[in-house]
Amino acid sequence: MKYARALLAITAACLPLYAVRWNYGPIPTTLLEHLVVATVVVYVVALWREGRLGRLVALRTPYDIPILLLLAAGIVSILIAKDHRAALGLYKAYFVEPVVLFYVASDLLRQRGDFRTLLLGLGIGTSLFALLNVGYFVAAFITNTVQYGAPPSAIYTSSNEVAMFLEPPAAFATALVLFSDERRDRRLALAWAICLAMALVLTFSRGAFLALVVFAILTLATVRPNLRKPLLALAVVGAALVVVTILVASNTPLMQSRFSYVALNYTLQTRSVIYVATWQMLTAHPIFGLGLGGYLYVLHDFPEIYPHDVYLAFWAELGLLGLVAFLIILAGLIWRGWRALPLAAGFERALLWGALGTFVLWGVHGIFDTPYWKNDMSVEFWLVAAVEVALIRRLVGNPGPREPAGRP
């Protein structure tokens, strides 16, 4: 079990490495997939050695039924897909492997030290990824190779993908700074948050900025009253700095390409065209959607493989059943997490609040883009869900005094 927990943390650290790909004959695979499979295999071996393989059948969460519906919708979507082989690959990478890892992680995460190990892996991996993107942007800026319509990003193909991936760790870093009961946690989390903030700002993702505004409002509404005024003052100062920066840099190519009236209007128009086209596709296939990998819309000679809306993406790819199942899971995670907040304090409250912040960020950003629909983000979604499920199980099952903080 110790090795399985270590592999789980390594998997969390290496989520962007799905970009490392190779084939076994006709079968494509990724480094991230190997880490997920290795974690599951080591966990199963540990159960076998302990004579507890029956526990695999006994794993239960509040989301078993909607997960079964989601997986069933995926099977139907494979059957109706135009390319069954590609659809099967998407189903495996976006649903089967992440969901299996969700059940494994929700069982592995039991003690405070287990959660710390996972966060340590996530923190190291996302900090390095964030700093790599900052360095990539700085290098492009120095060499005057910045494409202002599409800010540069490392490893990923777009800055929006970087922003969506970094939003969940940003939620956990912020939560640890605000709520953790250990100074060491707060210091490490502050360094983590600074790395993530630099990378997020340099994505110039408007969807991410809007999601972060909602996230800031949620933060102010849920912190302790004695922290509310200082945070509000900090938010006002930060907002003022952002406004001044935009005004000063409003004539630069970078700002004009992302935040000018012309740029924002163009984005709204193109999104509207994509949404209308998607709606027309879905009205022709309202029940089963278009099948996994079946969505394609060419706008200005650029192929859009998802409709820039996570909810439309689920409907298009998995049909109504898949959309409803996903909405039930997302709403359940937010609702149960919110209801459990009064049970948590200190480090546990930070974990729970970070998970809630993740789902709020993705729920808002998902109106304008498609978080989840990538190898890294699908695993990331289910890892955060596992953290919440395991933590609530621990809080409800252990209402007495909490154990002292262990070493990470």
C-alpha positions in Angstrom: 0.0 0.0 0.0 2.9 2.3 0.7 4.2 1.9 -2.8 0.7 2.3 -4.3 0.3 5.7 -2.4 3.8 6.7 -3.7 2.8 5.9 -7.3 -0.5 7.8 -6.8 1.5 10.9 -5.9 3.9 10.4 -8.8 0.9 10.1 -11.1 -0.4 13.4 -9.8 3.0 15.0 -10.4 3.2 13.7 -14.0 -0.2 14.5 -15.4 1.2 16.7 -18.2 3.3 13.8 -19.4 0.4 12.3 -21.3 2.2 14.2 -24.1 4.9 11.5 -24.0 3.4 9.0 -26.4 4.4 5.8 -28.2 2.8 2.8 -29.8 2.7 -0.9 -29.0 2.1 -2.0 -32.6 -1.2 -0.5 -33.6 -2.1 0.4 -30.0 -1.2 4.0 -28.9 -0.3 4.7 -25.3 1.1 7.4 -23.0 3.4 7.7 -20.1 0.5 8.9 -17.9 -1.5 5.8 -18.8 1.4 3.6 -17.7 1.5 5.4 -14.3 -2.2 5.0 -13.8 -2.1 1.3 -14.7 1.0 0.8 -12.5 -0.8 2.5 -9.5 -3.8 0.3 -9.9 -1.8 -2.9 -10.4 0.4 -2.3 -7.3 -2.8 -1.5 -5.3 -4.4 -4.8 -6.4 -1.2 -6.7 -5.6 -1.2 -5.2 -2.1 -4.8 -6.3 -1.6 -3.9 -9.8 -2.8 -0.9 -10.1 -0.5 -3.0 -9.0 2.4 -5.8 -11.5 1.5 -8.3 -8.7 0.9 -9.0 -8.9 -2.8 -12.7 -9.0 -1.9 -12.4 -5.3 -0.9 -12.4 -4.5 -4.7 -16.0 -5.6 -4.9 -16.8 -3.7 -1.6 -15.5 -0.3 -2.8 -18.5 2.1 -2.6 -19.0 5.8 -3.1 -22.1 8.0 -3.4 -21.5 8.3 -7.1 -21.6 4.6 -8.1 -24.9 4.8 -10.0 -24.2 8.0 -12.0 -20.7 6.6 -12.8 -22.3 3.4 -14.1 -24.6 5.6 -16.3 -21.6 7.6 -17.5 -19.7 4.5 -18.5 -22.8 3.0 -20.1 -23.3 6.2 -22.1 -19.6 5.9 -23.2 -20.2 2.3 -24.5 -23.2 3.5 -26.5 -21.2 6.4 -27.9 -18.5 3.9 -29.1 -21.1 1.9 -30.9 -22.5 4.9 -32.8 -19.1 6.5 -33.4 -17.8 6.7 -37.0 -14.4 5.6 -35.9 -14.8 2.9 -33.3 -11.1 2.4 -32.7 -10.6 6.1 -31.9 -13.7 6.2 -29.8 -12.5 3.2 -27.8 -9.2 5.0 -27.2 -11.0 8.1 -25.9 -13.3 6.0 -23.7 -10.3 4.2 -22.2 -8.3 7.4 -21.6 -11.0 9.8 -20.5 -13.3 7.5 -18.5 -12.3 3.9 -17.7 -8.8 4.6 -16.4 -9.6 7.8 -14.5 -12.7 6.2 -12.9 -10.7 3.1 -11.8 -8.1 5.4 -10.4 -10.8 7.3 -8.6 -11.9 4.2 -6.7 -8.3 3.2 -5.9 -7.4 6.7 -4.7 -10.5 7.0 -2.6 -9.5 3.8 -0.7 -5.8 4.7 -0.5 -6.4 8.1 1.0 -7.1 7.4 4.7 -4.7 9.2 7.0 -3.6 12.8 7.0 -0.2 11.7 5.8 -1.8 10.0 2.7 -3.4 13.3 1.6 -0.1 15.1 2.2 1.8 12.7 0.0 -0.7 13.2 -2.8 -0.6 17.0 -2.5 3.2 16.9 -2.4 3.3 15.1 -5.7 0.7 17.5 -7.2 2.5 20.5 -5.8 5.9 19.5 -7.2 4.6 18.5 -10.6 2.4 21.5 -11.2 5.0 24.0 -9.8 7.6 22.7 -12.3 5.0 22.8 -15.1 4.0 26.3 -14.2 7.6 27.5 -14.1 8.3 25.8 -17.4 5.5 27.8 -19.0 6.6 31.0 -17.4 10.1 30.4 -18.8 8.7 29.5 -22.2 6.7 32.8 -22.3 9.7 34.9 -21.2 12.0 33.3 -23.8 9.4 34.0 -26.5 9.0 37.5 -25.3 12.7 38.2 -25.3 13.2 36.7 -28.8 10.1 38.6 -30.0 8.3 35.4 -31.2 5.1 35.8 -29.2 2.1 35.1 -31.3 -0.3 37.5 -29.6 -3.5 35.8 -30.7 -2.2 32.6 -29.0 0.1 33.1 -26.1 3.0 30.6 -26.0 2.7 27.5 -23.8 5.1 24.6 -23.0 4.1 21.0 -23.6 0.5 21.8 -24.3 -0.9 23.1 -27.6 -2.7 26.2 -26.2 -2.5 28.5 -23.2 -6.2 27.8 -22.4 -5.3 24.2 -21.8 -2.5 25.3 -19.4 -5.0 27.6 -17.6 -7.7 24.8 -17.2 -5.1 22.3 -15.9 -3.6 24.7 -13.3 -6.9 25.9 -11.9 -7.4 22.9 -9.5 -3.9 23.1 -8.0 -4.5 26.9 -7.6 -7.6 26.1 -5.6 -5.7 23.7 -3.3 -2.8 26.1 -2.9 -5.1 29.0 -1.9 -7.0 26.8 0.5 -3.8 25.7 2.3 -2.7 29.3 2.6 -6.0 30.3 4.2 -7.1 27.3 6.2 -4.2 25.0 7.1 -3.4 24.8 10.8 0.4 24.4 10.2 2.7 27.2 9.4 4.9 24.9 7.2 1.8 24.1 5.1 1.0 27.7 4.6 4.6 28.7 3.6 4.9 25.9 1.1 1.5 26.6 -0.3 2.3 30.3 -0.7 5.3 29.4 -2.8 3.1 27.0 -4.8 0.4 29.6 -5.3 2.9 32.2 -6.5 4.3 29.8 -9.2 0.8 29.0 -10.3 -0.4 32.6 -10.3 2.5 33.7 -12.6 1.7 30.9 -15.1 -2.0 31.6 -15.0 -1.6 35.3 -15.6 0.7 34.6 -18.6 -1.9 32.3 -20.2 -4.1 35.4 -20.8 -7.1 33.0 -20.7 -10.2 35.1 -20.4 -12.2 32.1 -19.3 -9.7 31.4 -16.5 -9.8 35.0 -15.4 -13.6 35.0 -15.2 -13.5 31.7 -13.2 -10.9 33.2 -10.9 -13.1 36.2 -10.2 -15.9 33.8 -9.1 -13.4 31.9 -7.1 -12.2 35.1 -5.3 -15.9 35.9 -4.4 -16.3 32.3 -3.1 -13.1 32.8 -1.1 -14.3 36.0 0.6 -17.6 34.4 1.4 -16.1 31.3 3.1 -13.1 32.6 5.0 -13.1 33.4 8.7 -14.6 36.8 9.5 -11.2 38.1 10.9 -9.6 37.3 7.5 -12.4 38.8 5.4 -11.4 42.4 5.7 -7.7 41.9 4.9 -8.5 39.7 2.0 -11.1 42.2 0.7 -8.5 44.9 0.9 -6.0 42.7 -0.9 -8.6 41.9 -3.6 -9.3 45.6 -4.1 -5.6 46.4 -4.4 -5.1 43.5 -6.8 -8.1 44.6 -8.9 -6.7 48.1 -9.1 -3.3 46.9 -10.2 -4.9 44.8 -12.9 -7.0 47.7 -14.2 -4.0 50.0 -14.2 -1.9 47.4 -16.0 -4.6 47.0 -18.6 -4.9 50.7 -19.1 -1.2 51.2 -19.4 -0.7 48.3 -21.7 -3.9 48.7 -23.7 -2.0 49.8 -26.8 0.4 46.9 -26.8 -0.2 44.1 -29.3 -0.6 41.5 -26.5 -3.4 43.3 -24.7 -5.1 44.3 -27.9 -5.2 40.7 -29.1 -6.8 39.4 -25.9 -8.7 42.2 -24.1 -9.6 44.9 -26.5 -13.2 45.5 -27.5 -12.5 44.1 -30.9 -10.9 41.0 -29.6 -13.6 40.3 -27.0 -16.3 41.0 -29.6 -14.6 38.6 -32.1 -14.5 35.9 -29.4 -18.2 36.3 -28.6 -19.1 36.1 -32.2 -17.0 33.0 -32.9 -18.3 31.3 -29.8 -21.9 32.1 -30.8 -21.3 30.6 -34.3 -19.9 27.5 -32.7 -22.7 27.2 -30.2 -25.4 27.6 -32.8 -23.7 25.1 -35.1 -23.4 22.6 -32.1 -27.0 23.1 -31.2 -28.0 22.3 -34.8 -25.9 19.1 -34.7 -27.5 18.1 -31.4 -31.1 18.8 -32.5 -30.4 16.2 -35.3 -29.0 13.7 -32.8 -30.6 14.7 -29.4 -30.5 11.4 -27.6 -27.3 9.7 -28.4 -25.2 12.7 -29.6 -22.5 12.3 -32.2 -20.5 9.6 -30.6 -17.0 9.7 -29.0 -14.7 11.7 -31.3 -17.7 12.5 -33.5 -17.8 16.2 -33.0 -16.1 18.4 -35.6 -16.8 21.9 -36.7 -14.5 23.8 -39.1 -14.4 27.6 -38.3 -12.2 29.8 -40.5 -10.3 26.7 -41.7 -9.6 25.7 -38.1 -11.1 22.4 -37.0 -12.8 22.5 -33.6 -12.9 19.1 -32.0 -15.0 20.3 -29.0 -17.6 23.0 -28.8 -15.9 25.3 -26.3 -18.4 24.4 -23.6 -18.0 21.4 -21.4 -21.7 20.7 -21.1 -22.3 20.8 -24.8 -19.2 18.6 -25.2 -20.7 15.9 -22.9 -24.0 16.0 -24.8 -22.3 15.8 -28.2 -19.9 13.1 -27.2 -21.9 10.9 -24.8 -25.5 11.9 -25.5 -28.2 13.0 -23.0 -27.5 10.1 -20.7 -23.8 11.1 -20.4 -24.6 14.7 -19.9 -27.1 14.0 -17.1 -24.7 11.6 -15.4 -21.9 14.1 -15.5 -24.2 16.9 -14.1 -25.3 14.6 -11.3 -21.7 13.8 -10.4 -20.6 17.4 -10.5 -23.6 18.7 -8.6 -23.2 15.9 -6.0 -19.5 16.8 -5.5 -20.3 20.4 -4.9 -23.3 19.8 -2.7 -21.8 17.1 -0.5 -18.5 19.0 -0.2 -20.4 22.2 0.9 -22.4 20.3 3.5 -19.3 18.7 4.9 -17.4 22.0 5.4 -18.7 22.5 9.0 -17.2 19.1 9.9 -13.7 20.1 8.8 -11.0 22.3 10.3 -7.4 23.2 9.6 -5.7 20.9 7.1 -8.9 18.9 6.4 -10.9 22.1 5.8 -8.2 23.2 3.3 -8.5 19.9 1.4 -12.3 20.1 1.3 -12.3 23.8 0.3 -9.7 23.1 -2.4 -11.8 20.4 -3.9 -14.9 22.6 -3.9 -12.9 25.4 -5.4 -11.8 23.1 -8.2 -15.3 22.1 -9.2 -16.5 25.7 -9.1 -13.6 26.9 -11.2 -14.2 24.2 -13.8 -17.9 24.7 -13.7 -17.5 28.4 -14.5 -14.7 28.0 -17.0 -16.6 25.1 -18.6 -19.2 27.5 -19.9 -16.6 28.9 -22.3 -14.2 25.9 -22.8 -13.9 22.2 -22.3 -12.1 21.2 -19.1 -12.1 17.4 -18.5 -11.8 16.5 -22.2 -8.1 15.8 -22.2 -6.0 12.9 -20.7 -4.5 15.0 -17.9 -7.7 16.8 -16.9 -9.9 13.7 -16.9 -7.5 12.1 -14.4 -7.2 15.3 -12.5 -11.0 15.6 -12.1 -11.3 12.1 -10.7 -8.3 12.5 -8.4 -9.9 15.7 -6.9 -13.2 13.8 -6.6 -11.3 11.0 -4.7 -9.8 13.5 -2.3 -13.3 14.8 -1.5 -14.9 11.4 -1.1 -12.1 10.0 1.0 -12.0 13.1 3.2 -15.7 13.2 3.8 -15.6 9.4 4.6 -12.8 10.1 7.2 -14.6 13.1 8.7 -17.9 11.3 9.1 -16.3 8.1 10.3 -14.0 9.8 12.8 -16.0 12.6 14.4 -13.7 12.6 17.5 -10.3 14.5 17.9 -8.3 14.5 14.8 -4.8 13.0 14.6 -1.8 15.2 14.8 -0.3 16.3 11.5 2.2 13.8 10.2 5.3 14.3 8.0 4.6 14.8 4.3 
